[in-house]
Amino acid sequence: MMLGLLLARAGVRVLVLEKHADFLRDFRGDTIHPSTLDVMHELGLLDASLRLPHSEVAELKAQIGDVLVPIADFRHLPTRCRFMAFMPQWDLLDFLAREAGRFPTFQLRMKTEVTGLVEEGARVVGVQAVTPEGPITVRADLVVAADGRYSVVREKAGLPVQEFGAPMDVLWFRLSRTADAPQTLGRIDAGAIFIMLDRGDYWQCGYVIAKGTFEQIRAAGLPAFRERVARLAPAVRDRVGELRDWNDVKLLTVRLDRVSPWHRPGLLCIGDAAHAMSPVGGVGINLAIQDAVAAANVLAEPLRRGTLTDADLRRVQERRALGTRIVQRFQVLAQNRVVAPVLASRARTLTVPVGLRPFMWFPWLRRIPARLIGIGFRPEHVQTAARG
Ligand SMILES: Cc1cc2nc3c(=O)[nH]c(=O)nc-3n(C[C@H](O)[C@H](O)[C@H](O)COP(=O)(O)OP(=O)(O)OC[C@H]3O[C@@H](n4cnc5c(N)ncnc54)[C@H](O)[C@@H]3O)c2cc1C
């Protein structure tokens, strides 16, 4: 959606295809990073976007056992907004779609699921899609796969994927929330990682489990699961009964992988389609948006002039690949050194891991994760001018 907005604004004809009827799904995180807020400012959309219901968090803290450990302090970032905004992602996507719709060069087609590619020789020249009215074919100078971690487009393109594995999956569910409740909560304890995102009148809850153990948890029964949640988050003990059956609990599978190359003649992958991100660190949305900004900066002009070449697509990958590789390496490290041992731990309570203790003693250290989470390795800025 961000790439669609940027290209349409730069005078390129864009068609965004989305398979669902709306963006009202809750399987993504809600974070809007300081670097994304900078992009919104560069587009003249910052004030309007911050008028949407959201909360602002200047410091990220993790509850580890009984200790609250400050991890990231955004107040020193060289960005316009020195906080992380939490906003339901459908509100942000609806907002971007509305803003993009102001440009005559932008079109969004919902309920349109891409099922295949149209190819001429080695070149991708469009996509096949199904709609409620029947199948359609769309021809295009460039197809961008921004269809997430189960990308059909990258699979059909036959791009090689390197998988790094993830030791966990996430159980995703809602519990009601009162207006006076604290903001985002979460807890890491022996055998469990639990997060709660404030979505106004309810908590979006994520219960991290060891990969492949969902059937075991189901077999132990819903009352046992409710009790596990209540123990981790006593503040919602009186609400866990809202989980009436297992249909209220969704299993999200976590993937960590990367394609290489990100492109073929006529096709480019960005976001999770190019590099599926683990939820560790909450950075996937930032990377996806930064990919979009970089792609628009490099591709708008050749697309407008009709001179796009494979070298242009390679330039996008070259700009974005190194930062992505480094972040994924950190995620693998955190998965192996923190997530897997925590989930495997059978201790009565968890003590703060040695590697995290310096964050409690030296406040300036918290600026490092703030930079990695809030900005990343290579922040992108809007360089395309608005036309029309
Ligand atoms: C449990 C969990 C929690 C996370 N929490 C965070 C977080 O807090 N912060 C963070 O930064 N990152 C988080 N992430 C990672 C983040 O969700 C992703 O990195 C990010 O959403 C990637 O954006 P994207 O636009 O590439 O893909 P997506 O957000 O997955 O969007 C892909 C879109 O394409 C559509 N689509 C899919 N297939 C087709 C098709 N065939 N035809 C048409 N449309 C299609 C989908 O409906 C969807 O709208 C989390 C991930 C998980 C699994």
The ligand as a Tripos MOL2 file, in Angstrom:
@<TRIPOS>MOLECULE
LIG
   53    58     1     0     0
SMALL
NO_CHARGES

@<TRIPOS>ATOM
      1 C1          2.4760  -12.9080   15.2390 C.3       1 LIG1
      2 C2          3.2750  -11.8340   14.5380 C.ar      1 LIG1
      3 C3          3.4040  -10.5990   15.1560 C.ar      1 LIG1
      4 C4          4.1580   -9.5840   14.5400 C.ar      1 LIG1
      5 N1          4.2950   -8.3980   15.1810 N.ar      1 LIG1
      6 C5          5.0090   -7.4170   14.6080 C.ar      1 LIG1
      7 C6          5.1240   -6.1320   15.2280 C.ar      1 LIG1
      8 O1          4.6090   -5.8890   16.3170 O.2       1 LIG1
      9 N2          5.8310   -5.1680   14.5870 N.ar      1 LIG1
     10 C7          6.4270   -5.4000   13.3680 C.ar      1 LIG1
     11 O2          7.0620   -4.4880   12.8290 O.2       1 LIG1
     12 N3          6.3010   -6.5890   12.7500 N.ar      1 LIG1
     13 C8          5.6150   -7.5930   13.3300 C.ar      1 LIG1
     14 N4          5.4950   -8.7980   12.6840 N.ar      1 LIG1
     15 C9          6.0460   -8.9490   11.3360 C.3       1 LIG1
     16 C10         5.1380   -8.1640   10.3490 C.3       1 LIG1
     17 O3          3.7850   -8.5650   10.5200 O.3       1 LIG1
     18 C11         5.5460   -8.3520    8.8880 C.3       1 LIG1
     19 O4          6.9510   -8.2810    8.7600 O.3       1 LIG1
     20 C12         4.8850   -7.2790    7.9910 C.3       1 LIG1
     21 O5          3.4670   -7.3210    8.1350 O.3       1 LIG1
     22 C13         5.2470   -7.4840    6.5220 C.3       1 LIG1
     23 O6          4.4860   -6.5830    5.7130 O.3       1 LIG1
     24 P1          4.1150   -6.9530    4.2150 P.3       1 LIG1
     25 O7          3.3460   -5.7890    3.6670 O.co2     1 LIG1
     26 O8          5.3290   -7.4010    3.4910 O.co2     1 LIG1
     27 O9          3.1660   -8.2420    4.3010 O.3       1 LIG1
     28 P2          1.7430   -8.4180    5.0130 P.3       1 LIG1
     29 O10         1.5650   -7.4500    6.1040 O.co2     1 LIG1
     30 O11         1.6340   -9.8780    5.3330 O.co2     1 LIG1
     31 O12         0.7130   -8.0500    3.8560 O.3       1 LIG1
     32 C14         0.5140   -8.8920    2.7380 C.3       1 LIG1
     33 C15        -0.8400   -8.5590    2.1450 C.3       1 LIG1
     34 O13        -0.9940   -9.2730    0.9150 O.3       1 LIG1
     35 C16        -2.2820   -9.8730    0.8840 C.3       1 LIG1
     36 N5         -2.1700  -11.0740    0.0450 N.ar      1 LIG1
     37 C17        -1.5680  -12.2390    0.3600 C.ar      1 LIG1
     38 N6         -1.6140  -13.0900   -0.6740 N.ar      1 LIG1
     39 C18        -2.2730  -12.4600   -1.6690 C.ar      1 LIG1
     40 C19        -2.6470  -12.8260   -2.9880 C.ar      1 LIG1
     41 N7         -2.3420  -14.0310   -3.4950 N.pl3     1 LIG1
     42 N8         -3.3340  -11.9290   -3.7490 N.ar      1 LIG1
     43 C20        -3.6330  -10.7000   -3.2580 C.ar      1 LIG1
     44 N9         -3.3130  -10.3020   -2.0030 N.ar      1 LIG1
     45 C21        -2.6320  -11.1720   -1.2240 C.ar      1 LIG1
     46 C22        -2.6050  -10.1800    2.3340 C.3       1 LIG1
     47 O14        -4.0070  -10.3020    2.5250 O.3       1 LIG1
     48 C23        -2.0070   -8.9540    3.0430 C.3       1 LIG1
     49 O15        -2.9190   -7.8880    3.1270 O.3       1 LIG1
     50 C24         4.7650   -9.8300   13.2850 C.ar      1 LIG1
     51 C25         4.6220  -11.0730   12.6500 C.ar      1 LIG1
     52 C26         3.8920  -12.0750   13.2720 C.ar      1 LIG1
     53 C27         3.7590  -13.4150   12.5960 C.3       1 LIG1
@<TRIPOS>BOND
     1     1     2 1
     2     2     3 ar
     3     2    52 ar
     4     3     4 ar
     5     4     5 ar
     6     4    50 ar
     7     5     6 ar
     8     6     7 ar
     9     6    13 1
    10     7     8 2
    11     7     9 ar
    12     9    10 ar
    13    10    11 2
    14    10    12 ar
    15    12    13 ar
    16    13    14 ar
    17    14    15 1
    18    14    50 ar
    19    15    16 1
    20    16    17 1
    21    16    18 1
    22    18    19 1
    23    18    20 1
    24    20    21 1
    25    20    22 1
    26    22    23 1
    27    23    24 1
    28    24    25 2
    29    24    26 1
    30    24    27 1
    31    27    28 1
    32    28    29 2
    33    28    30 1
    34    28    31 1
    35    31    32 1
    36    32    33 1
    37    33    34 1
    38    33    48 1
    39    34    35 1
    40    35    36 1
    41    35    46 1
    42    36    37 ar
    43    36    45 ar
    44    37    38 ar
    45    38    39 ar
    46    39    40 ar
    47    39    45 ar
    48    40    41 1
    49    40    42 ar
    50    42    43 ar
    51    43    44 ar
    52    44    45 ar
    53    46    47 1
    54    46    48 1
    55    48    49 1
    56    50    51 ar
    57    51    52 ar
    58    52    53 1
@<TRIPOS>SUBSTRUCTURE
     1 LIG1         1 GROUP 0 **** ****
